[in-house]
Amino acid sequence: MEEVNNINANLNEYSADSIQVLEGLEAVRKRPAMYIGDIGVRGLHHLVYEVVDNSIDEALAGFCKNIDVEIFPNGYITITDDGRGIPVDMHEKEQKSALEVVLTILHAGGKFNKDSYKVSGGLHGVGVSCVNALSKHLKATIHRDGKIYEMEFAYGKTIKDLTIVGETNKTGTIISFLPDETIFTQTTVFNFDTLASRLRELAFLNKGIRLSLTDH
């Protein structure tokens, strides 16, 4: 009876102090299953699907033909496409690079601008920032406007500002990330067959796009 009374007392204390405001990607880390379904094997692989779906959007827009997924022994997974590359110029409202906005702010992405994508799928805008939030480390490499840009994050927070590291005659986006084992406590090991099945489906549904999967 005492326990019930304590519960009732706690319920009665519902006030302004009970309302939590989570900044940035804290909400994703606090309740990850709300954003990716679960934090087991399915949720782990969903991170990859979100990044791949962004590349698929580039392909549907007519700017990407190749998407490569690579699994590495150190736990990292890398998704590379030859699309236009995520924009890196300054976002006027946020006063950050567009790349940082896309990777650190929920509901930020080209999907929401009708002029950028006529067709899109997945959780884009939510998805890629969720991947960042739930990764121990994420590195974004962008080939765009003749330059190679890099930016790094840890647990959803920027740890290396946008930097020009070289020149290129290519365009595209490379996202490499290491899932956070404190979130994915069941496993952080990607399953080749699971990913292969998903990529096969995407290849079947999207004519003219080459998808590859390599387990190093």
C-alpha positions in Angstrom: 0.0 0.0 0.0 2.9 2.3 0.8 4.4 1.7 -2.7 1.0 2.6 -4.3 0.8 5.8 -2.3 4.3 6.8 -3.4 3.4 6.2 -7.0 0.2 8.3 -6.6 2.3 11.1 -4.9 4.7 11.1 -7.8 1.8 11.3 -10.3 0.4 14.3 -8.4 3.7 16.1 -8.7 3.3 16.5 -12.4 4.2 20.1 -13.0 6.4 22.3 -15.2 9.4 20.8 -13.4 8.4 17.4 -14.9 8.8 18.6 -18.4 12.2 17.8 -19.9 13.7 19.7 -22.8 16.3 17.6 -24.5 18.7 19.6 -26.7 20.0 18.6 -30.1 20.2 14.8 -30.5 19.8 14.0 -26.7 16.3 12.8 -27.3 17.5 10.2 -29.8 20.1 8.9 -27.3 17.6 9.0 -24.5 14.9 7.0 -26.4 16.6 5.5 -29.5 13.8 2.9 -30.1 11.4 5.8 -30.9 13.5 6.7 -33.9 14.9 3.4 -35.2 12.4 0.8 -34.0 14.5 -1.0 -31.5 18.1 -1.2 -30.2 18.7 -4.8 -31.1 19.9 -6.4 -34.4 17.1 -4.8 -36.4 17.8 -1.3 -35.1 21.5 -1.7 -35.7 21.1 -2.5 -39.3 18.4 0.2 -39.7 21.3 2.7 -39.2 22.9 1.5 -42.4 19.5 1.6 -44.3 19.1 5.2 -43.4 22.4 6.2 -44.9 21.9 4.1 -48.0 18.4 5.5 -48.4 19.9 9.0 -48.6 22.1 7.7 -51.5 19.1 6.1 -53.1 17.4 9.5 -53.1 20.3 11.0 -54.9 20.0 8.2 -57.5 16.2 8.8 -57.9 17.0 12.4 -58.5 19.3 11.3 -61.3 22.7 12.2 -59.6 24.0 8.9 -58.3 24.7 5.6 -60.0 26.9 3.7 -57.5 26.5 2.9 -53.9 29.1 0.9 -52.0 28.7 -0.5 -48.5 31.8 -1.9 -46.7 32.1 -3.7 -43.4 35.4 -3.4 -41.6 37.0 -5.7 -38.9 37.3 -2.8 -36.4 33.5 -2.4 -36.3 33.1 0.5 -38.7 30.8 0.4 -41.7 31.2 2.8 -44.6 28.7 3.9 -47.2 30.0 5.6 -50.3 28.0 7.1 -53.2 28.8 9.2 -56.3 26.0 11.6 -55.9 26.3 15.4 -55.6 27.7 15.3 -52.1 25.9 16.7 -49.1 26.2 20.6 -49.3 28.9 22.1 -47.2 28.1 25.8 -47.6 26.9 27.9 -44.7 23.3 27.4 -43.6 21.9 30.9 -43.2 19.5 30.2 -40.3 21.6 27.8 -38.3 24.9 29.6 -39.0 26.6 26.2 -39.5 27.7 24.3 -42.5 24.8 22.5 -44.2 26.7 19.2 -43.5 26.7 19.8 -39.8 23.0 20.8 -39.9 22.1 17.6 -41.6 24.1 15.4 -39.2 23.2 17.2 -35.9 19.7 18.5 -36.2 16.5 16.4 -36.5 14.2 17.0 -39.4 17.0 18.7 -41.4 17.6 17.5 -45.0 16.9 18.1 -48.7 13.8 15.9 -48.5 11.8 18.8 -47.1 12.6 21.2 -50.0 10.5 20.3 -53.0 13.1 21.7 -55.4 15.8 19.3 -54.1 14.0 16.0 -54.3 10.9 15.1 -56.2 10.9 11.6 -54.8 12.3 10.3 -51.5 11.8 7.6 -48.9 12.8 6.5 -45.5 13.2 8.7 -42.5 15.5 11.2 -44.2 16.3 14.3 -42.1 15.6 12.2 -39.0 17.6 9.2 -40.2 21.1 10.4 -40.9 21.1 12.6 -37.8 19.9 9.6 -35.8 22.8 7.5 -37.2 25.2 10.2 -35.9 23.5 10.4 -32.5 23.8 6.6 -32.0 27.4 6.3 -33.2 30.5 6.3 -31.0 32.3 8.0 -33.9 31.1 9.2 -37.4 33.2 10.6 -40.1 31.7 12.4 -43.1 33.8 12.9 -46.3 32.3 15.0 -49.0 33.6 15.3 -52.6 32.1 18.5 -54.0 33.0 21.6 -56.0 36.5 20.2 -56.7 37.4 19.8 -53.0 37.4 17.0 -50.4 35.8 18.0 -47.1 35.9 16.1 -43.8 34.0 16.5 -40.6 33.9 14.2 -37.5 31.5 13.5 -34.7 31.3 11.5 -31.5 28.0 10.6 -29.9 26.2 13.1 -32.2 28.5 16.0 -31.3 31.0 17.7 -33.5 34.6 16.9 -32.6 36.3 18.0 -35.8 35.1 21.1 -37.7 34.6 21.0 -41.5 38.0 20.9 -43.1 39.3 20.9 -46.7 41.7 18.0 -46.9 42.4 17.8 -50.7 41.2 18.3 -54.2 39.1 16.0 -56.4 37.4 15.7 -59.7 34.7 13.5 -58.3 31.5 14.1 -56.4 29.8 12.1 -53.7 29.4 11.4 -50.0 31.2 8.9 -47.8 29.7 8.2 -44.3 31.8 5.9 -42.0 30.5 5.2 -38.5 31.0 3.0 -35.5 27.8 2.1 -33.6 27.7 3.0 -29.9 27.9 -0.2 -27.8 26.3 1.5 -24.8 23.1 1.8 -27.0 23.4 -1.4 -29.0 24.2 -3.6 -26.0 23.0 -6.8 -27.8 25.5 -6.5 -30.7 27.3 -4.0 -32.8 28.4 -6.6 -35.4 26.8 -6.1 -38.8 25.5 -9.2 -40.6 26.5 -9.6 -44.2 23.5 -11.6 -45.2 21.0 -9.2 -43.6 22.6 -6.2 -45.4 22.9 -8.2 -48.7 19.2 -9.0 -48.6 18.2 -5.4 -48.1 20.6 -4.1 -50.8 19.3 -6.7 -53.2 15.8 -5.5 -52.7 16.9 -1.9 -53.3 18.7 -2.9 -56.5 15.6 -4.7 -57.8 13.4 -1.7 -57.0 15.7 1.0 -58.4 16.7 0.3 -62.0 20.1 1.5 -63.2 21.7 1.8 -59.7 24.7 -0.4 -58.8 24.9 -1.4 -55.2 27.8 -3.4 -53.8 28.5 -4.9 -50.4 32.0 -5.9 -49.2 33.0 -7.6 -45.9 36.7 -6.9 -45.4 
